[in-house]
């Protein structure tokens, strides 16, 4: 229930007075929402005993109780409908959010797998490129090898080489040849590891045979103390 009062000397009060069409003052009107319209159901004009005012208001309320009950029920139903709609909307939004999160995770998983496949392919391509480059280098290195001396060459050295996989190689070199030719021979072999070192058996001594910026021309076989026949071992540096 809302109580509202005003003076007819104010613009708002004057407009209200014109709408109420009262004849004297003080004036009291009881307005009820009836049939979906604000309707005046009681008017009390002039000076009147307070008890009579209360009685008339109570009677007016009692006479319109059915409308008031209907309006309260209608308001309750609207409120319940609104609450239900809000709950349904909230449930829908929650379901939509869950679906969106599920779809997001699905897309992320698809993207993750795509990136994994791309990375896998990149590594495969890199490995293939590395192998191709390595094979090309082996071919180029093999071409650098000097021709193998004959058995009756006075400078001939016979070298036996054991690879990590057990394969045994044999080749003849000249005493005056650089040890780089030993490296070229091993490196160009298809069963040799990509990165290796060559060492004597006993006492174990790693041979400086791989050309580098620090050692562009490794020592000769005779400088390395080789005899007519030597046994060498290849060690895989990546194993």
C-alpha positions in Angstrom: 0.0 0.0 0.0 1.3 3.5 -1.0 0.3 6.8 0.6 0.8 10.0 -1.4 -0.2 13.5 -0.6 0.2 16.9 -2.3 -1.0 20.5 -2.3 -3.2 21.8 -5.1 -1.1 25.0 -5.0 1.7 23.0 -6.7 1.6 22.1 -10.4 1.7 18.4 -9.7 -1.1 18.7 -7.1 -3.2 20.8 -9.4 -2.9 18.2 -12.2 -3.9 15.5 -9.7 -6.9 17.5 -8.5 -8.1 17.9 -12.1 -7.9 14.1 -12.5 -9.6 13.3 -9.2 -12.5 15.9 -9.8 -12.9 16.5 -6.1 -15.3 19.2 -4.8 -13.9 20.1 -1.4 -10.9 19.7 0.8 -9.3 17.9 2.5 -9.7 15.1 -0.1 -8.7 11.5 0.2 -9.0 8.9 -2.6 -8.4 5.2 -2.5 -7.1 3.8 -5.8 -7.0 0.1 -6.5 -5.6 -1.8 -9.5 -8.8 -3.2 -10.9 -9.0 -5.1 -14.2 -5.5 -4.0 -15.0 -6.4 -0.3 -14.5 -5.8 2.1 -11.7 -9.4 2.8 -10.5 -10.7 5.1 -7.8 -12.9 2.9 -5.5 -13.5 5.4 -2.7 -13.5 9.2 -2.2 -13.6 11.0 1.2 -14.1 14.8 1.0 -14.2 17.5 3.6 -13.5 17.4 7.3 -14.5 14.0 8.8 -14.0 12.1 12.0 -10.9 9.9 11.9 -12.8 6.8 13.0 -15.2 7.3 10.1 -12.2 7.7 7.7 -10.8 4.4 8.9 -14.1 2.6 8.7 -14.8 3.8 5.2 -11.3 2.8 4.1 -11.6 -0.6 5.6 -15.0 -1.1 3.9 -13.6 0.0 0.6 -10.7 -2.4 1.0 -13.1 -5.2 2.0 -15.3 -4.5 -1.1 -12.3 -4.7 -3.4 -10.5 -7.5 -1.6 -11.2 -9.9 -4.5 -9.5 -7.6 -6.9 -6.6 -7.1 -4.4 -6.3 -10.9 -4.0 -6.4 -11.4 -7.7 -3.8 -8.8 -8.3 -1.6 -10.2 -5.5 -2.0 -13.7 -7.1 -1.3 -12.3 -10.5 1.8 -10.4 -9.2 3.0 -13.6 -7.5 2.5 -15.6 -10.7 4.4 -13.0 -12.7 7.1 -13.0 -10.1 7.3 -16.8 -10.2 7.3 -16.8 -14.0 10.0 -14.1 -14.0 12.0 -16.2 -11.5 11.5 -19.3 -13.5 12.6 -17.5 -16.7 15.7 -16.1 -15.0 16.5 -19.6 -13.7 16.0 -21.0 -17.2 18.1 -18.3 -18.7 20.8 -18.9 -16.1 20.7 -22.6 -16.9 20.8 -21.9 -20.6 23.7 -19.5 -20.2 25.5 -22.1 -18.0 24.9 -24.8 -20.6 26.0 -22.5 -23.4 29.1 -21.6 -21.5 29.9 -25.3 -20.9 29.3 -26.0 -24.7 31.5 -23.1 -25.6 34.3 -24.3 -23.2 33.9 -27.8 -24.6 34.2 -26.4 -28.2 37.1 -24.3 -27.2 38.9 -27.3 -25.7 38.1 -29.3 -28.8 39.6 -26.6 -31.0 42.6 -26.3 -28.7 43.1 -30.1 -28.9 42.8 -30.0 -32.7 45.3 -27.1 -32.9 47.6 -28.9 -30.4 47.6 -32.0 -32.5 48.1 -30.0 -35.7 51.1 -28.2 -34.1 52.4 -31.6 -33.0 52.1 -33.0 -36.5 53.8 -29.9 -37.9 56.6 -30.2 -35.4 56.9 -33.9 -36.1 57.1 -33.3 -39.8 59.6 -30.5 -39.3 61.8 -32.8 -37.4 61.5 -35.5 -40.1 62.3 -32.9 -42.7 65.3 -31.7 -40.7 66.5 -35.3 -40.3 66.1 -36.0 -43.9 67.9 -32.8 -44.9 70.7 -33.8 -42.4 71.0 -37.2 -43.9 71.0 -35.9 -47.4 73.7 -33.3 -46.5 75.7 -36.0 -44.6 75.5 -38.4 -47.6 76.6 -35.6 -49.9 79.5 -34.8 -47.6 80.5 -38.5 -47.4 80.5 -38.6 -51.2 82.6 -35.5 -51.4 84.9 -36.7 -48.7 85.4 -40.1 -50.5 86.5 -38.1 -53.6 89.2 -36.5 -51.6 90.9 -39.9 -50.8 94.2 -40.5 -52.5 94.5 -43.7 -54.4 95.5 -46.8 -52.4 99.2 -47.6 -52.7 100.2 -51.1 -53.9 101.5 -53.8 -51.6 105.0 -53.5 -52.9 105.2 -49.7 -52.3 108.1 -49.1 -49.8 106.1 -46.6 -47.9 102.9 -48.7 -47.6 101.2 -49.0 -44.2 98.4 -51.5 -43.7 95.7 -50.3 -41.4 92.9 -52.5 -39.9 89.9 -50.5 -38.5 87.1 -51.8 -36.3 83.8 -49.9 -36.3 81.5 -49.7 -33.3 79.0 -52.2 -34.9 81.8 -54.8 -35.3 82.5 -54.2 -39.0 86.2 -54.5 -39.9 87.8 -52.3 -42.6 91.2 -52.6 -44.1 93.1 -50.1 -46.2 96.6 -49.3 -47.3 98.1 -45.8 -46.9 101.5 -44.2 -47.4 103.7 -43.3 -44.4 103.8 -39.7 -45.7 100.0 -39.4 -46.1 98.2 -37.1 -43.7 96.0 -38.7 -41.1 93.1 -36.8 -42.6 93.0 -39.5 -45.3 92.4 -42.0 -42.5 89.5 -39.8 -41.3 88.2 -39.5 -44.9 88.2 -43.2 -45.4 86.3 -44.0 -42.2 83.8 -41.1 -42.6 82.9 -42.0 -46.2 82.0 -45.6 -45.2 78.2 -46.1 -45.0 78.4 -48.0 -41.7 80.6 -45.5 -39.9 79.0 -43.3 -37.2 78.4 -39.6 -38.0 80.5 -38.3 -35.2 83.5 -40.4 -34.1 87.1 -40.5 -33.0 89.8 -43.0 -34.0 92.1 -44.4 -31.4 94.9 -47.0 -31.1 94.3 -50.1 -29.0 97.1 -50.2 -26.4 98.1 -47.9 -25.1 94.9 -46.1 -26.1 95.7 -42.9 -27.9 93.2 -40.7 -29.8 94.5 -39.8 -33.2 94.2 -36.1 -34.4 93.0 -37.1 -37.8 90.0 -34.9 -38.4 90.8 -31.6 -40.2 89.7 -28.5 -38.3 90.3 -24.7 -38.2 92.8 -25.3 -35.4 94.4 -28.3 -37.3 93.7 -27.9 -41.0 96.5 -30.4 -41.9 96.8 -33.3 -39.4 100.1 -35.1 -38.9 101.3 -37.9 -41.2 101.2 -41.6 -40.4 104.9 -41.6 -39.7 104.6 -38.6 -37.5 101.9 -40.4 -35.5 104.3 -43.3 -35.0 102.6 -45.8 -37.2 104.4 -49.1 -38.0 103.9 -51.3 -41.1 100.6 -52.7 -39.7 98.3 -51.0 -37.2 94.9 -51.9 -35.5 92.6 -49.0 -34.8 89.2 -48.6 -33.2 86.4 -46.2 -34.1 84.3 -44.8 -31.1 80.9 -43.3 -31.7 80.7 -40.0 -29.9 76.9 -40.0 -29.9 76.4 -43.3 -28.2 
